[in-house]
Amino acid sequence: MTRSHPHPHSLPHPSRRALLGGAALTAFAVATGAGAGTANAATATTGHGGGTWPTEFPLPNGFLPEGIAIGRKPYAYMGSRANGAIYRTDLRTGEGGILFAGGTGLIAVGLKLDHDGLLYVAGNTGVARTHDSRTGEVVATHQLTEPTGHFINDVTLLGDRAWFTDSRAAALYGVPRGRTGAVRTLPLTGDWVQLPDVNNANGIVGTPDGRALIVVKSTPGELYNVNLRTGHATKITLIGAANVVNGDGLYRTGRTLYVVQNRLNLISVFHLNAKATTATLTGTITDPRFDVPTTAARFGNRLYLVNARFTSPQTPETTFTGVAVPV
């Protein structure tokens, strides 16, 4: 892994490089109905019970992952762009299997796991789904928009709703948390300018005070603070970074915001001010195992990411992995 920390008068620069996991490697294979995936799993002490947990684990060949969600238990849930399947991995062993087989025309990109066991899934083609995280069963399907001209991309949980982004339209969609209720459409206004023919809104998290949402605009690489009541979007001032181009998944803990910049193979780490109107770059994280990571979720002292490998052939034989980096 490479971390860099910004000098007050310069852009960030690498300060150290180390591969995660030390020398311990464990080979294992995972066979599923979606194909068999085989990979080496690097292991490292996690601090959870003093054992060694993998810092890299395989996904099925051809899975086309993008989203990852982790709750209070050591299980990662990852969605497939190929057929909407959901794969669950035990973080303690790196072993996993298909939880939901998916189907023709289904897509699963961003995911978030609620405390009640419901898994919220962004379905790209105007759709959001809710799954039972224990069985994989589809609990509800929400048609947020028309099937074409939209890209329901990512989701976060805030208050009584799961909020979904639309990369091809200037709006967010609030799905009630639970099994019933009406969807709320929140048009984006204020500083927000929707750009044609590119991905706009992507990753999304709540602000530290829980009163607003932070949305990354992948092109041209900006962060916005969105008022939950009005949809007014205020551009967040970046300090120490010109932009967050290729910004994809967001993860926030306290006032620390992690921005995954997929094709840059980079996580930029920012400190937010109290009102989340400025974000100051405090460091970056890179790793030789990154291969276009898209989204991140945290368990313990690690961030877990999936490698979408957008720049590699996307075939049924393409291999995919999840990786972990310390934070």
C-alpha positions as CSV (number, residue, x, y, z in Angstrom):
1,M,0.0,0.0,0.0
2,T,1.1,3.6,-0.6
3,R,0.0,6.4,1.6
4,S,0.7,10.1,1.0
5,H,0.1,13.1,3.1
6,P,-0.2,16.6,1.7
7,H,2.5,19.2,2.6
8,P,0.9,22.6,3.4
9,H,2.5,24.0,0.2
10,S,2.4,21.1,-2.2
11,L,0.4,18.3,-3.6
12,P,0.4,14.9,-1.9
13,H,3.4,12.7,-2.4
14,P,4.0,9.0,-1.5
15,S,5.8,8.5,1.8
16,R,5.9,4.8,2.1
17,R,5.0,1.6,0.2
18,A,4.2,-1.8,1.7
19,L,2.3,-4.8,0.5
20,L,-0.6,-5.7,2.8
21,G,-0.7,-9.0,4.4
22,G,3.0,-9.9,4.9
23,A,4.3,-13.2,3.5
24,A,1.3,-15.5,4.4
25,L,-0.6,-16.6,1.3
26,T,-3.4,-19.1,1.3
27,A,-4.8,-20.5,-1.9
28,F,-8.4,-21.5,-2.2
29,A,-11.1,-22.0,-4.8
30,V,-14.7,-20.9,-4.7
31,A,-17.1,-22.7,-7.0
32,T,-20.6,-21.2,-7.6
33,G,-23.4,-21.4,-10.1
34,A,-21.9,-18.3,-11.7
35,G,-18.6,-20.0,-12.4
36,A,-15.5,-20.9,-10.4
37,G,-13.1,-18.3,-9.2
38,T,-9.6,-19.1,-7.8
39,A,-7.2,-16.6,-6.2
40,N,-4.6,-16.3,-3.6
41,A,-5.7,-14.7,-0.3
42,A,-3.1,-12.7,1.5
43,T,-3.6,-12.8,5.3
44,A,-2.8,-10.3,8.0
45,T,-3.7,-9.8,11.7
46,T,-6.9,-7.8,12.0
47,G,-7.2,-7.2,15.7
48,H,-10.5,-9.2,15.8
49,G,-9.6,-12.0,18.2
50,G,-6.0,-11.9,17.3
51,G,-6.5,-14.2,14.2
52,T,-5.4,-13.7,10.6
53,W,-8.1,-12.6,8.2
54,P,-7.6,-12.4,4.4
55,T,-6.7,-9.1,2.8
56,E,-7.7,-10.4,-0.6
57,F,-10.4,-12.8,-1.6
58,P,-11.8,-14.1,-5.0
59,L,-15.1,-13.5,-6.6
60,P,-16.6,-15.8,-9.3
61,N,-15.1,-15.5,-12.8
62,G,-17.1,-13.1,-14.9
63,F,-19.0,-11.7,-11.9
64,L,-18.5,-8.0,-12.9
65,P,-18.6,-6.6,-9.3
66,E,-19.1,-2.9,-8.5
67,G,-20.8,-2.5,-5.1
68,I,-19.9,-3.7,-1.6
69,A,-21.7,-3.5,1.7
70,I,-20.8,-4.7,5.2
71,G,-22.9,-4.5,8.3
72,R,-22.2,-5.2,12.0
73,K,-21.1,-8.8,11.2
74,P,-18.0,-9.9,9.3
75,Y,-19.7,-10.5,6.0
76,A,-19.3,-8.6,2.7
77,Y,-22.1,-8.4,0.2
78,M,-21.2,-7.6,-3.4
79,G,-23.4,-7.1,-6.5
80,S,-22.9,-8.1,-10.1
81,R,-23.3,-6.0,-13.2
82,A,-23.6,-9.1,-15.2
83,N,-26.9,-10.4,-13.9
84,G,-27.8,-8.7,-10.6
85,A,-26.4,-11.6,-8.5
86,I,-25.3,-11.0,-4.9
87,Y,-22.3,-12.8,-3.5
88,R,-21.5,-13.0,0.2
89,T,-18.0,-13.5,1.6
90,D,-17.0,-14.3,5.2
91,L,-14.3,-11.8,5.9
92,R,-12.7,-14.1,8.5
93,T,-11.9,-16.8,5.9
94,G,-12.3,-15.2,2.5
95,E,-14.7,-17.9,1.5
96,G,-18.1,-17.1,0.0
97,G,-20.9,-18.1,-2.2
98,I,-23.8,-16.8,-4.2
99,L,-26.6,-15.5,-2.0
100,F,-28.9,-14.4,-4.9
101,A,-28.5,-15.9,-8.3
102,G,-29.7,-12.9,-10.2
103,G,-31.4,-13.2,-13.6
104,T,-31.7,-11.9,-17.1
105,G,-31.9,-8.1,-17.3
106,L,-31.0,-7.6,-13.6
107,I,-28.1,-5.5,-12.5
108,A,-26.6,-4.8,-9.0
109,V,-24.3,-1.9,-8.5
110,G,-24.3,0.1,-5.2
111,L,-25.4,-1.7,-2.0
112,K,-26.1,-0.8,1.6
113,L,-27.0,-3.2,4.5
114,D,-29.5,-1.9,7.1
115,H,-29.5,-2.9,10.8
116,D,-32.7,-4.9,10.2
117,G,-31.0,-7.2,7.7
118,L,-32.5,-5.6,4.6
119,L,-30.0,-5.0,1.7
120,Y,-30.7,-2.1,-0.5
121,V,-29.4,-2.5,-4.1
122,A,-29.1,0.1,-6.9
123,G,-30.3,-1.6,-10.1
124,N,-29.0,0.8,-12.8
125,T,-32.0,0.6,-15.2
126,G,-34.3,2.9,-13.2
127,V,-34.7,0.2,-10.5
128,A,-33.9,-0.2,-6.8
129,R,-34.4,-3.6,-5.0
130,T,-34.5,-4.6,-1.4
131,H,-33.2,-8.1,-0.5
132,D,-33.3,-10.2,2.7
133,S,-29.6,-10.4,3.5
134,R,-30.0,-13.8,5.1
135,T,-31.8,-15.6,2.3
136,G,-31.1,-13.3,-0.7
137,E,-34.9,-13.2,-1.4
138,V,-36.2,-10.1,-3.2
139,V,-38.4,-8.3,-0.6
140,A,-39.4,-5.3,-2.8
141,T,-38.7,-3.8,-6.2
142,H,-39.0,0.0,-6.8
143,Q,-39.2,1.4,-10.3
144,L,-37.7,4.8,-9.5
145,T,-37.6,6.1,-13.1
146,E,-38.2,5.0,-16.7
147,P,-35.9,2.1,-17.7
148,T,-33.9,4.1,-20.2
149,G,-32.0,7.3,-19.9
150,H,-31.2,6.7,-16.3
151,F,-28.5,5.0,-14.2
152,I,-29.4,4.2,-10.6
153,N,-25.9,3.9,-9.4
154,D,-25.3,4.0,-5.6
155,V,-27.2,4.2,-2.3
156,T,-26.8,5.3,1.3
157,L,-29.0,5.0,4.4
158,L,-30.0,8.2,6.2
159,G,-32.9,8.8,8.5
160,D,-36.0,6.9,7.4
161,R,-34.9,6.4,3.8
162,A,-32.4,4.8,1.5
163,W,-31.2,7.5,-0.9
164,F,-30.2,6.5,-4.4
165,T,-28.2,8.5,-7.0
166,D,-28.9,8.7,-10.7
167,S,-25.8,9.3,-12.8
168,R,-27.8,10.4,-15.8
169,A,-30.4,12.7,-14.2
170,A,-30.3,15.5,-11.7
171,A,-32.3,13.8,-9.0
172,L,-32.0,11.6,-5.9
173,Y,-34.6,9.0,-4.9
174,G,-35.6,8.2,-1.3
175,V,-36.9,4.7,-0.7
176,P,-38.6,4.2,2.7
177,R,-36.5,1.9,4.9
178,G,-38.6,-1.2,5.6
179,R,-41.0,-3.0,3.3
180,T,-43.6,-0.4,2.4
181,G,-44.0,3.3,1.6
182,A,-43.8,5.8,-1.3
183,V,-40.6,6.8,-3.1
184,R,-39.6,10.4,-2.9
185,T,-37.9,12.1,-5.8
186,L,-35.6,15.0,-4.9
187,P,-34.5,17.2,-7.8
188,L,-31.0,18.6,-7.6
189,T,-30.8,22.4,-7.8
190,G,-28.4,25.1,-6.7
191,D,-24.8,24.7,-7.8
192,W,-25.6,21.4,-9.5
193,V,-25.3,21.5,-13.3
194,Q,-26.1,18.2,-15.1
195,L,-23.6,17.3,-17.8
196,P,-24.8,15.4,-20.9
197,D,-23.6,11.9,-21.9
198,V,-21.4,11.4,-18.9
199,N,-21.8,10.0,-15.4
200,N,-22.7,12.7,-13.0
201,A,-23.9,11.8,-9.5
202,N,-22.3,8.6,-8.2
203,G,-21.3,7.8,-4.6
204,I,-23.4,9.1,-1.7
205,V,-23.1,9.3,2.1
206,G,-24.8,11.4,4.8
207,T,-23.1,14.4,6.3
208,P,-21.6,14.1,9.8
209,D,-24.6,15.9,11.4
210,G,-27.0,13.6,9.5
211,R,-28.9,16.6,8.1
212,A,-27.8,16.4,4.5
213,L,-26.2,14.2,1.9
214,I,-22.7,14.3,0.3
215,V,-22.7,13.3,-3.4
216,V,-19.7,12.9,-5.6
217,K,-20.0,14.0,-9.2
218,S,-17.7,11.7,-11.2
219,T,-17.3,14.2,-14.1
220,P,-15.6,16.6,-13.7
221,G,-14.8,15.4,-10.1
222,E,-16.7,17.4,-7.5
223,L,-18.3,17.0,-4.1
224,Y,-21.7,18.5,-3.2
225,N,-23.6,19.0,0.0
226,V,-27.3,18.3,-0.8
227,N,-30.1,19.7,1.4
228,L,-32.5,16.9,2.2
229,R,-35.5,19.2,2.3
230,T,-35.0,21.2,-0.8
231,G,-32.5,19.4,-3.0
232,H,-30.3,22.5,-3.1
233,A,-26.8,21.3,-3.8
234,T,-23.8,23.4,-2.6
235,K,-20.4,22.6,-4.1
236,I,-18.0,21.6,-1.4
237,T,-14.7,23.5,-1.5
238,L,-11.7,21.2,-1.9
239,I,-8.5,22.1,-0.1
240,G,-5.3,20.4,-1.1
241,A,-6.8,18.7,-4.2
242,A,-7.9,20.2,-7.5
243,N,-10.7,17.7,-7.9
244,V,-11.9,14.1,-7.3
245,V,-12.1,13.1,-10.9
246,N,-13.4,9.5,-11.4
247,G,-14.9,9.7,-8.0
248,D,-17.0,6.6,-7.4
249,G,-17.8,5.1,-4.0
250,L,-17.8,7.3,-0.8
251,Y,-17.3,6.1,2.7
252,R,-17.5,8.4,5.8
253,T,-16.6,7.9,9.4
254,G,-17.0,10.9,11.6
255,R,-15.6,13.9,9.7
256,T,-13.2,11.7,7.6
257,L,-14.4,11.1,4.1
258,Y,-12.9,8.5,1.8
259,V,-13.4,9.0,-2.0
260,V,-12.6,6.1,-4.2
261,Q,-11.3,7.3,-7.6
262,N,-11.8,4.2,-9.7
263,R,-9.6,4.5,-12.8
264,L,-6.9,6.3,-10.8
265,N,-6.6,3.3,-8.4
266,L,-6.7,5.8,-5.6
267,I,-8.6,6.6,-2.4
268,S,-8.4,10.2,-1.4
269,V,-8.9,10.9,2.3
270,F,-10.5,14.3,3.3
271,H,-11.3,16.0,6.6
272,L,-14.7,17.7,6.5
273,N,-15.5,20.9,8.4
274,A,-18.4,20.9,10.8
275,K,-21.0,21.8,8.2
276,A,-19.4,19.7,5.4
277,T,-18.9,22.7,3.2
278,T,-15.1,22.3,2.9
279,A,-13.0,19.1,2.5
280,T,-9.3,19.2,3.2
281,L,-7.1,16.5,1.7
282,T,-5.2,14.7,4.5
283,G,-3.8,11.8,2.5
284,T,-4.2,9.2,-0.2
285,I,-4.2,5.4,-0.2
286,T,-3.1,3.3,-3.1
287,D,-2.2,-0.4,-3.4
288,P,-0.6,-2.6,-6.1
289,R,-3.6,-4.8,-6.0
290,F,-6.0,-2.1,-6.9
291,D,-7.5,-2.7,-10.4
292,V,-10.1,0.0,-10.8
293,P,-11.7,-0.3,-7.4
294,T,-15.2,1.2,-7.3
295,T,-16.8,1.2,-3.9
296,A,-15.7,0.7,-0.3
297,A,-17.1,-0.6,3.0
298,R,-15.5,-0.8,6.4
299,F,-15.1,-3.5,9.0
300,G,-12.9,-2.9,12.0
301,N,-9.7,-1.1,11.0
302,R,-10.0,-1.9,7.3
303,L,-11.6,-0.7,4.2
304,Y,-12.8,-3.4,1.8
305,L,-13.1,-2.7,-1.9
306,V,-14.0,-4.6,-5.1
307,N,-11.9,-4.4,-8.2
308,A,-14.3,-3.7,-11.1
309,R,-11.4,-4.0,-13.7
310,F,-13.2,-1.7,-16.2
311,T,-10.0,-1.4,-18.2
312,S,-9.8,-5.2,-18.7
313,P,-11.8,-7.6,-20.9
314,Q,-15.3,-8.1,-19.3
315,T,-15.8,-11.7,-20.2
316,P,-17.2,-14.8,-18.4
317,E,-13.6,-15.9,-17.8
318,T,-12.3,-12.6,-16.4
319,T,-11.2,-12.9,-12.7
320,F,-12.2,-10.5,-10.0
321,T,-11.1,-9.9,-6.4
322,G,-12.0,-7.9,-3.3
323,V,-9.1,-6.4,-1.3
324,A,-8.7,-4.8,2.1
325,V,-6.5,-1.9,3.1
326,P,-5.9,-0.6,6.7
327,V,-7.3,2.7,7.9
